[in-house]
């Protein structure tokens, strides 16, 4: 059995403060730590930490995967009322990638793009 006590998602982006502001302003995340080129956020309701690293930092290992995050990546957030969240985000001017629509396996989803091009994929289980 492993002794894992927590976990985090680390994403390389060109402008960490922009992604920090996006997740803080629109989704309730709170910065807990940060320096030049690095920021860690937590949500007050729990879940993993989300860490943003500025693309090109030599501390990112292994170097062969140190490019910018985004291609093939979805940051998935589950919500209670997708339509209400969509209305709030669209009214705030957040870029809508996919308006709410159903998926065949019992959920509805919508997608939004952050300033670094990351896709926030919101789901509502039905």
Secondary structure as GFF3:
##gff-version 3
##sequence-region A 1 126
A	DSSP	beta_strand	8	13	.	.	.	ID=ss1
A	DSSP	alpha_helix	16	27	.	.	.	ID=ss2
A	DSSP	beta_strand	29	35	.	.	.	ID=ss3
A	DSSP	beta_strand	38	43	.	.	.	ID=ss4
A	DSSP	beta_strand	49	54	.	.	.	ID=ss5
A	DSSP	three_ten_helix	63	65	.	.	.	ID=ss6
A	DSSP	beta_strand	74	78	.	.	.	ID=ss7
A	DSSP	alpha_helix	82	91	.	.	.	ID=ss8
A	DSSP	beta_strand	95	103	.	.	.	ID=ss9
A	DSSP	beta_strand	107	113	.	.	.	ID=ss10
A	DSSP	beta_strand	119	125	.	.	.	ID=ss11
###
